[in-house]
Amino acid sequence: MRAVSQQALGGPDVLETVEIPQPTLRQGQVLIRLAATSVNPVDCKLRAGLVGFLGEPPFTLGFDLSGAIAEVADGVTEFRTGDQVFGMVHTRTGTYSEYVTARADNLAPCPAGLDLATAAALPTAALTAWQALELAELRAGERILVHAAAGGVGHLAVQFAKLRGAHVIGTARGVNHEFLRDLGAEELIDYTTTDFTAAISDVDVALDLVGGEYGSRSLRVLSPDGRYITALQSDVGEDPRYALVTGRPSRPDLIVIGKLVEAGQVRVHIDRTMSLGEAAEAHRVSETGRVRGKLVLTPW
């Protein structure tokens, strides 16, 4: 089968299409014929060696998947061949390939009425946003600041926070403000022209999807009992208000998110759809920081 692999760490050009054996199943797993995957910012960091939890190359990138189950291993009772599923995997064999193996308990049925390409845009971004708000214990009436609000995680966090009854403030380029208002954001700050620390205060939760010096700056706008949640490394250090969220596979969370999508209460925005044969170009696009929502990759 075809897969996008890399033999070395580096820029997008290290990504190449190769022929590798089709994966074999272990107990509790299913084999999925890939319909689509998506690009997450962490993919680019792993490719370049900026984060290293996949170890040394060669490996195949990708965490998100959607597709039809082609084979079911022993011990799997919740799915059968032909079922359409979506989910998230954390393996060195990734999802940039024609077939993917995944633990059945990391998958959920695709939301009714949602095409498979759109379903593949959801898992990592939606799980990260959902679990961040759970970690923050965000409550109705609280004020939440979402940095990079128009990105993959950010635009879903805006919607989840709105559903919880929160007052949503977002930082984003001005061109994305109308998009975010339509998703439920009440206040928007153009970070290219305005310092958010001078524009707002008394925030109950800051969700940092930028990292770096945004950490200490976010602490300055928190209320006395505010919470700072980040998905990236920042300069906050040991502050007791700090917590790190790493989106993790979760069937129960995916099922809840899927029901919200089915009901039309949450939508995922796809910036563009590209082929896995264009993975290197997709990474270049991702690294511009100008992606609204998600980049989706479909097979060759």
ZAMARGU-4260 file (C-alpha; in steps of 0.2 Angstrom, whole numbers, plus 5000, padded with zeros to 4 digits):
<rodrens>
0) 5000/5000/5000 | 5005/5018/4998 | 5010/5029/5013 | 5018/5046/5016 | 5034/5042/5026
5) 5050/5051/5030 | 5068/5044/5032 | 5075/5060/5041 | 5069/5075/5050 | 5068/5091/5041
10) 5057/5102/5030 | 5042/5097/5021 | 5052/5090/5007 | 5057/5075/5018 | 5039/5068/5015
15) 5038/5055/5002 | 5026/5043/4995 | 5032/5025/4997 | 5026/5007/4996 | 5025/4998/5012
20) 5016/4982/5018 | 4998/4983/5023 | 4997/4983/5042 | 4992/4967/5051 | 4979/4967/5065
25) 4982/4964/5084 | 4968/4959/5096 | 4956/4973/5099 | 4961/4982/5083 | 4952/4986/5066
30) 4959/4989/5049 | 4952/5004/5041 | 4953/5009/5022 | 4957/5027/5024 | 4944/5040/5017
35) 4953/5055/5024 | 4965/5062/5037 | 4970/5079/5042 | 4985/5090/5045 | 4988/5096/5063
40) 5001/5108/5068 | 5010/5095/5078 | 5012/5085/5062 | 5024/5098/5056 | 5033/5099/5073
45) 5036/5080/5072 | 5042/5081/5054 | 5055/5094/5059 | 5060/5086/5075 | 5054/5100/5086
50) 5044/5087/5096 | 5050/5069/5097 | 5037/5058/5105 | 5037/5047/5089 | 5056/5043/5090
55) 5068/5043/5076 | 5062/5041/5058 | 5057/5032/5048 | 5039/5035/5053 | 5022/5040/5046
60) 5013/5055/5052 | 4995/5058/5055 | 4983/5056/5070 | 4966/5059/5062 | 4956/5047/5051
65) 4939/5042/5044 | 4935/5028/5033 | 4927/5011/5031 | 4932/4996/5042 | 4940/4983/5031
70) 4944/4970/5044 | 4940/4966/5062 | 4952/4957/5074 | 4947/4946/5088 | 4940/4954/5103
75) 4931/4968/5094 | 4912/4967/5095 | 4906/4985/5093 | 4911/4987/5074 | 4909/4976/5059
80) 4916/4976/5041 | 4909/4991/5031 | 4905/5002/5046 | 4910/5020/5043 | 4921/5027/5058
85) 4931/5042/5063 | 4944/5043/5077 | 4962/5047/5082 | 4977/5036/5084 | 4994/5039/5092
90) 5006/5027/5083 | 5022/5028/5073 | 5012/5021/5058 | 5001/5036/5058 | 4986/5039/5046
95) 4995/5046/5030 | 4992/5030/5022 | 4979/5019/5012 | 4976/5008/5026 | 4977/5011/5045
100) 4975/5000/5060 | 4967/5007/5076 | 4961/5001/5093 | 4942/5000/5092 | 4940/5010/5108
105) 4948/5025/5099 | 4935/5026/5086 | 4917/5031/5085 | 4903/5029/5071 | 4904/5044/5059
110) 4891/5057/5063 | 4875/5055/5053 | 4874/5066/5038 | 4893/5071/5039 | 4904/5066/5024
115) 4920/5056/5028 | 4932/5070/5023 | 4924/5082/5035 | 4923/5069/5048 | 4942/5067/5047
120) 4944/5085/5051 | 4936/5083/5068 | 4945/5071/5080 | 4962/5079/5086 | 4956/5097/5085
125) 4939/5093/5093 | 4945/5082/5106 | 4959/5094/5111 | 4946/5108/5112 | 4933/5098/5122
130) 4946/5091/5134 | 4953/5108/5137 | 4936/5115/5142 | 4933/5100/5153 | 4950/5103/5161
135) 4946/5121/5164 | 4929/5117/5171 | 4922/5131/5161 | 4905/5136/5168 | 4890/5146/5161
140) 4893/5165/5162 | 4912/5164/5163 | 4923/5174/5151 | 4935/5163/5141 | 4949/5170/5130
145) 4953/5159/5115 | 4970/5162/5106 | 4971/5158/5088 | 4952/5156/5088 | 4951/5154/5069
150) 4962/5139/5069 | 4958/5120/5070 | 4956/5119/5088 | 4951/5137/5091 | 4936/5138/5080
155) 4929/5122/5089 | 4933/5128/5106 | 4923/5144/5102 | 4908/5133/5098 | 4910/5122/5113
160) 4912/5136/5125 | 4897/5145/5118 | 4887/5129/5121 | 4892/5129/5139 | 4885/5147/5140
165) 4902/5156/5141 | 4906/5173/5135 | 4919/5170/5121 | 4933/5182/5117 | 4945/5177/5103
170) 4961/5183/5096 | 4962/5182/5077 | 4967/5192/5062 | 4954/5204/5057 | 4949/5194/5041
175) 4943/5180/5052 | 4932/5190/5064 | 4916/5189/5054 | 4919/5170/5053 | 4921/5169/5072
180) 4906/5180/5076 | 4896/5168/5066 | 4902/5154/5077 | 4897/5163/5093 | 4912/5174/5098
185) 4906/5190/5106 | 4922/5199/5107 | 4937/5198/5095 | 4954/5206/5095 | 4965/5208/5080
190) 4982/5202/5087 | 4991/5211/5072 | 4985/5228/5078 | 4980/5227/5096 | 4989/5220/5112
195) 4976/5209/5120 | 4983/5213/5137 | 4978/5231/5135 | 4960/5227/5128 | 4953/5215/5141
200) 4954/5209/5159 | 4945/5198/5172 | 4945/5183/5161 | 4940/5167/5169 | 4949/5155/5157
205) 4963/5158/5144 | 4965/5144/5131 | 4982/5147/5123 | 4984/5139/5106 | 4999/5149/5102
210) 5012/5146/5117 | 5028/5155/5120 | 5026/5172/5128 | 5008/5171/5126 | 5008/5162/5142
215) 5014/5175/5154 | 5004/5188/5144 | 4988/5178/5146 | 4991/5177/5165 | 4990/5196/5166
220) 4972/5196/5160 | 4965/5182/5171 | 4953/5185/5186 | 4960/5181/5203 | 4953/5163/5202
225) 4956/5162/5183 | 4963/5146/5174 | 4976/5146/5160 | 4975/5131/5149 | 4988/5128/5135
230) 4990/5115/5121 | 5008/5121/5118 | 5024/5125/5128 | 5024/5142/5135 | 5034/5153/5147
235) 5022/5151/5161 | 5033/5139/5171 | 5026/5133/5188 | 5011/5145/5190 | 4997/5136/5200
240) 4984/5142/5187 | 4993/5133/5173 | 4988/5116/5165 | 4993/5108/5149 | 4981/5099/5138
245) 4985/5086/5126 | 4971/5079/5115 | 4969/5061/5119 | 4959/5047/5110 | 4942/5045/5118
250) 4927/5036/5111 | 4915/5043/5124 | 4921/5061/5119 | 4920/5057/5101 | 4902/5051/5103
255) 4896/5066/5112 | 4905/5078/5099 | 4897/5067/5085 | 4880/5070/5092 | 4883/5089/5093
260) 4888/5089/5074 | 4873/5078/5070 | 4861/5091/5078 | 4869/5105/5069 | 4876/5113/5085
265) 4894/5112/5080 | 4902/5112/5063 | 4920/5110/5058 | 4927/5122/5044 | 4938/5115/5031
270) 4950/5127/5023 | 4955/5116/5009 | 4956/5098/5004 | 4972/5091/4996 | 4979/5074/4991
275) 4991/5064/5002 | 5002/5065/4986 | 5003/5084/4991 | 5007/5081/5009 | 5023/5092/5008
280) 5013/5106/5001 | 5000/5104/5014 | 5013/5106/5027 | 5020/5122/5019 | 5002/5129/5020
285) 5000/5124/5038 | 5016/5132/5043 | 5010/5149/5036 | 4999/5150/5051 | 4985/5156/5039
290) 4974/5141/5039 | 4956/5144/5044 | 4949/5128/5052 | 4957/5112/5045 | 4967/5105/5031
295) 4961/5088/5025 | 4970/5075/5015 | 4962/5062/5005 | 4971/5047/4997 | 4981/5048/4981
</rodrens>
